[in-house]
Amino acid sequence: MKLNKEFERFYKQVEHISGLEFDMPYRELEFFGVTHKATVKITPTAYCLVQLNELPFFVLTLDTIEVASLERVQHGLRLFDLTFVLKDLTKPVVQITNIPQREHLETIEEWLDECDILYYPNPKNFQWKQIMKTVNADPVGFFEEIGGWPGILDTELSDEDEEGDDDENFEINSDYDEDEDSYEYEDEEEFDNEYADNFDEYEDDEDGIDWEELDKKAEREDRERAKNRKKKGDGYDSDDELHYSEPKRKRQRYR
């Protein structure tokens, strides 16, 4: 406690004499993450993001940050990663991994907002080496053709572009299906007309037949045969008059 008071008195004197301002840590914003290999406590300050408890130390000046990417942010995952792209695009990105999502996600988002640092939450990780290689190969094309960082990191904007492409493809496919359907309809209509013509021709063939007249004719023939058997003594039975067979009718077709 005495050492802390002595240090406080020291930095206040330095600030008064030199005009320098010492940066103060925000303990309420501290979070845990991996900056090198082990999990450490990381502390935001007014001008920096620091880890000064274990070697190697970690210091990131906020003024050097271009954009931040919150990665692996999705329901069901316990940890997420935080990637900082620097304004000097020739330098590699700075990453803090395995940050507990439930405890620190909202706090970090609020801190980034207060520091006016643009950030994008994403459900996946990015291949930063390949991205930075593309950016440095053609910086102008990256911002004009791809749309800059929103074109890569803003997943909602990317989804809208994909939906727009799907809608255009859908319209093309719809025109194709419409032509195909009209072609099938024409074939079906030709088939129906051909079937109707054949059925009408069949009905014309059947118009000359009177089935009632055929039945009476068959009955008369059966009676004549019965009388002939009676005259010849062939064991005529009067019930034979009732047993006559109807002529077989031609099976009709129906639509």
N, C-alpha and C positions, 0 to 999 in steps of 0.2 A: 504493500500500500504506500509506504514511504517513497519507494522507487518510482511508482507511478506519479506521485505528486511532484517529484523532482523533474521527471521527464516533461510533465505538463508545463511546469514553470520554464523549462528550457525552451520548448518549441514556441511558446508565446513570446519569449524574449527575442528569439530568432525572427519571428514574423514581424515584430515591432521594429527591429533594427533594419532588416533586409527587405522587407516588403513581400517576402515569400509567404505562401500559404500551404500549410501542411494538410494533407488529405486525411479525412476521418473515415473509418470503416463504419458501414451500416450493419450492425450485428443482427438486427431483426430480418435482414435479407440474406443471411448466410445460407448456403445449401451445400450438399455433398455431391461430389462427382469425381471422375477420373481424368486428370490432366496429363499424367505420364503413365504410370502402371498401377499405382495404388489409389484407393479412394481417400480423398482429402476434403477438408473444409475450405470452401471458396467464399470469399467475402467481396461483395460490391462496395465501392467507395464512390465519392462524388465524381471522380475522374477516371477510375481504373476498376479492373476486376483482378483481384490478387489472391494468391495462396502463398503465405510466408511461414507456414508451420513446418513443412518438410521439404527436403531437397528432392528434386530440383524445384526451385521457386518458380512461381507462375505470376506474370504481370502482363496485363493487356490494357492498353490505353484506349478509352472509349472513343476518342476522336479519330482513331485509325480504322474504325469499323465502318464498312460499307453497308452490309446487310447481314441479318442473322437468320438461321434456319433451324427450327425446332423439328427434329426428326424422330421417327418411330412413335409419334403421338397418336395413339389409337386406343380404343377401349379394350381392356384385357391385358395390356402390356404394363408391367410394373415400372420399367425404366425407359428413359428417353435420352436423346443426344442433342447437344447444342453446338452448332457450327457457326463460326464467324468468318465472313468474307471480308478481307481488308480492302481499303481504298487503293492500296498499292497492289494491283492485280498480279504483279510478278511474284509476289510472296505467296507461300502456301496458306491454305485456310487454317484457322485455329479451332480445335475441337475439344469439347468437354463431353465425355461419354458417361453412360450409366448413372444418370441423375434420377432419383426417385420421383416418379410422376405425381403420385397422390400428394406428397408433401410439398413439392416445390414448383410444379408447373405454373399454377396461377400466380405465385409470387414472382417468378422470373418474367412472366408476360407483363405484369404490372410494372416491374422495374424497367424493362425494355421500353415500354410506353413512356414512362417518366423521363427516360434518357433520350427520347426521340430517335430510337434505333428501329429501323424498319425490319420486321421479322415476318416469317411465314411458317405456320405449323404444317407438317407433312406426315403422312402415315408411313413413309419409307425413308431409307437412306439414299443418298446420291453418290455417284461416282465422281468425287470432286477433282481428282487428278485429270480425268478426261474433260470435265467441264472447264476447268481453268486452262487446259491446253487449247480448247476450242476458243475460249474468250481471248486469250493472248494472241492466237493466230490471226484473228480478225475482229478487233474490238468494235469497229464501226458496224460491221455486219451483224455482230452479236446484238447490238442495241436496236438497229434498224430493221433487221429481218426477223430475228427471234423474238424481239420485244424486251430485251434486257432481262433482269432478274425475275420480273413477274412472269415472263414467258416460260421460265424453267421452274420457279419455286411456287407460283400460285396455282395450286392444283385445281381450284374452282374454275379459273380462267381456262386451263387446259381442258377440263371436262366439257366446258361450253363449246370450245372449238371442235372437239371430237363429236359432240352431239350435232353441231352444224354440218359436219362432213357426213354423218349418218343420214341426216335429213335430205341432203342432196342426193345421196345414193338411193334413198328410198323413193324419191320422185322419179329417178331414172328407171328403177325397177318396176314402179307402178305403171309407167307407160308401156314397158315391155309386156307386162302381164295383161294389160288391157288388150293389146293386139292379139296376144295368144288366145285370150278368152273369146274374142270375136271370131277367130279362125275356128275354134272348136265349135262355136255356136252355128256357124255356117255348115260345117260337116254334119252336125246333128240334125239340122233342118233338112238337108238333102236326104238323110237317111229316113226321116219321118215321111217325106213326100214319096219316096220310093216304096216304102212299106204301105202307104195308103193306096197307091196305084195298084199294087199287087192284090190287096184285099178287095178293092172294088172289082177287079177282074174275076176274082174267085166268086164274089157274090153274083156277078152276071151269069156265071156258069150254073149256079144253083137255082136261078129264078124259074127255070122250066119244070122243076120237080114238084109234084103235089103228093106229099106223104100220106094224106088221108086216102087218096085214090089208090095208092100202092097197097095200103093195108086192106082195103075192100077187095082188091084183086087177089091178094094172097089168100084171103078167107074163102073166096069163091073157089079157088083152085083146090084148097084143102077139102072142101065139101064134095067136089067132083071126085077126088081120089077116094074119099070114104064110100061114096055110092058105088064106085066100081069094085071096091073090095067086098062090099056086101053082096053084090050080084054074083061074084065069083066064090063066095063062101069062105073068105079069108079070115073069119073070126072078127067080124066087125063089131066094134063097141061104140055105143052111142056117144060115149064120152069123147070118142076120137074127134067128134065135130068141134069140140071145144079146144082141142090141142092142135093148134096151128102155130107155126113159127112166123114171127114178124121178120120182114126183110131187114138186113143189117143196113143201118144208115151210115152214110159217110160222115165222119167226124168233122164238125165245123170248127173253124178257128175263130177265136175272139181276140179282140184287141186287148 
